[in-house]
Amino acid sequence: MRTLLEQARDIASGDASSVELVSAALDAIERTQPLLNAFTQVFADEALEQAKAPMDGPLGGVPIAVKDLYDVAGAVSSGCCAAYEERRRSDDSAVVAKLRAAGAIIVGKTNQHELACGATNLISSHGATRNPWDRERITGGSSGGSGAAVAAGVVAMAMGSDTGGSIRIPSSFCGVTGLKPTHGSVSLRGAMPMCPSLDTGGALARSAADCLLVHEIISGYDDGYLWSRADAPDVREPKLVGIARSFFDRVHPEVKAAVEDAAKTLESLGYEIVDVDGPNIDEAFGTFGTRLTELAHRYRDLWDDPRISPQLRQLIDVGRSLSGADAFAGRELGLKISRAFAAAFERADVLLAPCTSFPAPNATDNEVVVDGGTVDVHLGGCARLTLPVNVAGLPALAFPVGFSNEGLPIGAQLIGRAWTERALCGVVGAFETATDYRKTAGA
């Protein structure tokens, strides 16, 4: 599977045509959809027609996919919620418009956990998504369709969004690279965020360089939503990699070993490795419940709608029950999490940590045995190591660092200060040149 950058260069050099690459992606969708259920909509005719015209820009003529929650003009944006299956949009979201302006061709929309409110991708009005490494296992969510599509080699990049790990969890379980950018750096205009104070959009792709390219295309000031982007500060090249030890509590031993080995590889590449503390993982997870007030407010039209899942209804009801004092207490605890990260960055330039506590579990598993006990699968356990980054609004890059004894991908995450996406991608790019973990699953 060629990377996003390689495909763009192939088209620019004449070694491949956009029609060839788009046709190959559409053939791959047709072949894998019965196996993986990674897509909710396919734009075959439109994509092939666009591929025939000259396409300028850094992604000129390259096929990509976007998560269902991003508006695409003329298509339905349901967020994989049955209540919104007739929600057809007239305009592109800000992210889609920027990708199109860069020359990308959107071949389809990918499956997701209902309204991005879950980390398994088992609950969707379009049915569960299956992991291309083992179809009995989950992809993780909520951007599971994007993770599966990239892992199976259908497209080189698919857009995701990340509230508490929704880009990084599927990246970890599916063995791809995924960038959760600094909060506020990517517009959510024309998207369907779960909790706007946590959400951001980013790429799941074949390499760190691909993720950075997409981020530089889609990021920037947008006056149609809540935030403006500050200019990125000058960031020195990272030299000190801190192993964030608080992230190693209740983690599967194979994941621990793979992340420790990744640290040794980085050390062999000239990075200095130091142990640092990190935020209290349980406290960070405790802040998430208070953000459900945002979910309840945003989807107040669904309060009495019988078409939503029982799981989504429960989350909305929790949000409705919270008081202003509850919300304030959660934000206060969030500041504590941010201060813990700031203290860690006094000793290190970037932080290395496991991305998920375990490799992809079976869809029927309720919990996974790890060092120090168990971690649940369906009640948020998949996100326990990713959510602290969202609470602090920081960027993090998930990337493959090995395989389990069962042949399943294992992912780590590299966490940085705000606006340091380029630095994170530089470190992981160096790691990629020294390892061979970026493999395409056989779907």
Helices and strands as residue ranges (DSSP letters): H 4-13, H 18-36, E 39-42, H 44-51, E 63-67, G 82-84, H 94-101, E 105-110, G 114-116, H 144-151, E 157-162, H 168-174, E 177-180, E 200-205, H 208-218, E 240-244, G 245-248, H 253-268, E 272-276, H 281-288, G 289-291, H 292-298, G 300-302, H 310-321, H 324-345, E 350-354, E 367-370, E 373-376, G 381-383, H 387-392, E 396-403, E 409-415, H 421-434
